Amino acid sequence: MYDDIFLELNYGKLYQLDVHGLSLEEAKAEIVHTINLIDIDYKGILVVHGYHKGVVLKNFIRNKFEHKNVYKKVNLDVGRTILLVR
C-alpha cells in the first residue's frame, strides 16, 4: 500500500473520497459532485472503492467513468483509484 507522502510527491495533493459501500449511482453522484467542487489546490481525487464486496464500483470507475475534468486515471491498488483532474 502506498503512503500519503509517496502519493503527494508523485501526483500532488489528493482529495480522498470513500465510496465503498455505496450503490453505483450514489458513488457516481459523489464523484461528480466532488470533481465539480474540488479546490484548485488538489491535483486529483483518491477514490476508495474497495473490492471485498464485489468489483462493480472498481470496474465502473476504472473502465467506464468519464468526466471532462478527469484527464487520467491511475490504478493504485485493488481498492483505490486516482482520478487526476484539470
C-alpha positions as CSV (number, residue, x, y, z in Angstrom):
1,M,0.0,0.0,0.0
2,Y,1.3,3.4,-0.9
3,D,1.6,6.0,1.8
4,D,0.4,9.6,1.7
5,I,3.9,11.1,1.2
6,F,4.6,8.9,-1.8
7,L,1.3,9.8,-3.4
8,E,1.7,13.5,-2.8
9,L,5.2,13.5,-4.2
10,N,4.2,11.6,-7.3
11,Y,0.7,13.1,-8.0
12,G,0.4,16.2,-5.9
13,K,-2.2,17.0,-3.3
14,L,-5.1,14.4,-3.5
15,Y,-8.6,14.7,-2.0
16,Q,-9.7,11.3,-0.5
17,L,-13.2,10.2,-1.3
18,D,-14.5,6.9,0.1
19,V,-17.4,5.5,-1.9
20,H,-17.2,1.8,-1.0
21,G,-20.5,0.6,0.4
22,L,-22.4,3.0,-1.8
23,S,-24.6,1.9,-4.8
24,L,-23.2,2.6,-8.3
25,E,-25.5,5.6,-8.8
26,E,-24.6,7.0,-5.3
27,A,-20.9,6.6,-5.9
28,K,-21.1,8.2,-9.4
29,A,-23.0,11.2,-7.9
30,E,-20.5,11.6,-5.1
31,I,-17.5,11.5,-7.6
32,V,-19.1,14.0,-10.0
33,H,-20.1,16.3,-7.1
34,T,-16.5,16.2,-5.7
35,I,-14.9,16.9,-9.1
36,N,-17.2,19.8,-9.6
37,L,-16.4,21.4,-6.2
38,I,-12.8,20.4,-5.6
39,D,-10.5,23.2,-4.6
40,I,-7.8,24.2,-7.1
41,D,-5.1,23.2,-4.7
42,Y,-6.0,19.5,-5.3
43,K,-4.5,17.7,-8.3
44,G,-6.8,14.7,-8.1
45,I,-9.1,12.5,-6.1
46,L,-8.1,9.3,-4.4
47,V,-11.2,7.3,-4.8
48,V,-11.5,4.4,-2.3
49,H,-13.9,2.0,-3.9
50,G,-13.0,-1.3,-2.2
51,Y,-13.2,-4.7,-3.7
52,H,-14.1,-7.2,-1.0
53,K,-17.9,-6.9,-1.6
54,G,-17.5,-7.0,-5.4
55,V,-15.9,-5.2,-8.2
56,V,-18.8,-3.2,-9.7
57,L,-17.6,0.2,-8.4
58,K,-13.9,-0.6,-9.2
59,N,-14.8,-1.7,-12.8
60,F,-17.1,1.3,-13.3
61,I,-14.5,3.9,-12.1
62,R,-11.6,2.4,-14.0
63,N,-13.3,1.4,-17.2
64,K,-16.5,3.5,-17.8
65,F,-16.4,6.6,-15.7
66,E,-15.7,9.8,-17.7
67,H,-15.8,13.4,-16.8
68,K,-14.5,16.4,-18.8
69,N,-12.2,17.4,-16.0
70,V,-10.6,14.0,-15.5
71,Y,-7.6,13.6,-17.7
72,K,-6.0,10.5,-16.3
73,K,-6.9,7.5,-14.1
74,V,-4.2,5.7,-12.1
75,N,-5.0,2.2,-10.8
76,L,-3.3,2.5,-7.4
77,D,-4.2,-0.9,-5.9
78,V,-7.2,-3.2,-6.0
79,G,-9.2,-1.0,-3.7
80,R,-8.2,2.5,-4.8
81,T,-8.0,4.6,-8.0
82,I,-6.7,8.1,-8.5
83,L,-8.6,10.5,-10.8
84,L,-6.3,13.3,-11.9
85,V,-8.2,16.5,-12.6
86,R,-7.5,19.7,-14.6
